[in-house]
Structure formats: C-alpha cells, structure tokens
C-alpha cells in the first residue's frame, strides 16, 4: 500500500513538472558560423538575382554557383 502511495506521489510530481515546463520557450541552440562555401553561395546567388532580375531561376543559379565553387577550389 505504501508503495502505491509513493508511486502515486511521484506520478503527481512528474505531471506537475511537465505542466510547469509546458509552454516555456525552448532554449536556442548556438548556431555555427557559415562556411566559406555558404558565404560564396550566398553572394553568388544574390548577385545572380540582381543581374538577372525577372529571368532569375533559383535552380539554375544554384547549379551555376556550385560549378563556380568547384572551379574556384581547383
């Protein structure tokens, strides 16, 4: 009987703890700094958008940027 009472008390504590933590904002993870590749892609795609305006196609620009990155690395 005492075992059931202790278990019941523990369950109530667990429920209260869960209720109190519900709705609290989660802590944000620390972001890593962008890699050289990320920086290159960001600049290249932004330039493509500016230069091509209405003719801009993200898939095409991203593919070209990846090719340019590969050329640049060699």
N, C-alpha and C positions, 0 to 999 in steps of 0.2 A: 504494500500500500504506500509506504514512504517513497519507494522507487518511482511509482506512478506520479506521486505529487511532485517529486523533484523533477521528473521529466516534463510534467505539465508546466512547472515554473520556468524551466529552461526554454520550452517552446514559446511561452508568452514573452520572455525576454527577447528571443530571436525575432518574433513578429514585431515587437515594438522597435527593435533596432532597424529592421527592414523598412518599417513605416517612416521612421525618422530620417532615413537616408534617401527615401524616395523623393524625387523632385529637386534634389540638390544638384547644382551644376557639377558636371564632371570636371576633373582637373585636365587641363590640356597637356598633351604630350609636347615635349620640346621638339621643334622642327629642325631637321638637318639643313645645313646651308646648301644652296643649289650647286650642283656640279658644274664643271666647265661646259659639258655637253648641254645641260639645262640652260645655262646662260646663253650659249651660242644659238640654240634653237629659239629661245625667246626673242632674241634680237633679230635673227634671220626672218622669222615669221612676221614680226612686227614690221620690218622693212618691206616684206612682200605685200602685206596688207596696204601699206602706204603707197607703194609704187603701182600696184595692180588695181586698186580701188574696187570697182564693180566686177572686174574679171577675176577677183581673188577666189581661189578654191583651196580650202584648207588641206585636203588630201594631197593635192599636187604640191603645194608649198611645203608641206611637211616632208614629202618624199625628196624634193629638191634639197631641202635643208639637211636631211640625213646624208644624201650623196655628197654635199659640200663638206660636211663634217668629216666624212671618211677620207675625202681628198686632202683636207687640211691636216688630218692626223698623219698621213704618209709622209 
